[in-house]
Amino acid sequence: MKITFLGTSHGVPAEDRYCQSMLIETQNGGYIIDAGAPVMDCLLRIGYDLKKLKAVFITHMHSDHVYYLFSLLTLASWYYKEMDFDVYVPEQAAIDGITHFLGVVSSSFPNDRVRLRLIEGCDVYQDEELKVTAFPTEHMGASKRPAYGYLLEAEGKKLYISGDLNGQKIDYQEFVNEEGVDTFVVECAHFPAEKLIDKLRDCKAKRVMPVHVFPVEKYDVLREAEKELPFEMEYPNDGDCFEI
Ligand SMILES: [Zn+2]
């Protein structure tokens, strides 16, 4: 399993970073987590075989995680007709809104190659190679709306992507600390970096990758603390690719 960071910025894009989006690749499949970066443009630039894209998973319906879902779905609908994939979103309102908007801007939507699906329960997705499990966070708890982190399991490896978290609780799943995963991608915008470091002290992940870091001075705090943390740290930039 391989992860390519298409966008690593926090709520707004930066000079050298798009907002959040990741491409996960198994041997035969491709999967997008969040669409805050111009996903289609990014896939074309890295020469990705668009036919391989099997599914898109949205962590929550904040704009910096879905800006570019619209262009991806529109282009897949009217132009890149070899594409055929499912899009998992956390709210029915998202399905209704996207369907309405795309129906206005594209005569090719809806169609049966690009399917919007509502996340219901933890077991979101499974194919021959990859299993995806959703775990709720209280990132949008104040407005009583759902938000998720995703566990991706393939080729005997585990990748956990925190999604956006609750600023008070840093409510990523306890199994990341207790049992560990191969790679843990964690946001660092909604709480002090020191608080995240405290929570990570006993973390059994083999490697931790902070993204969505705001303000950027937090990178210095994280880098300083990494010497005393019991795992490898990586700080992905847009375009970086890692084997899980
Ligand atoms: Zn958010």
Residues whose N, C-alpha, C, O or C-beta is under 5 A from the ligand:
A	BS01	ZN	H62 D164
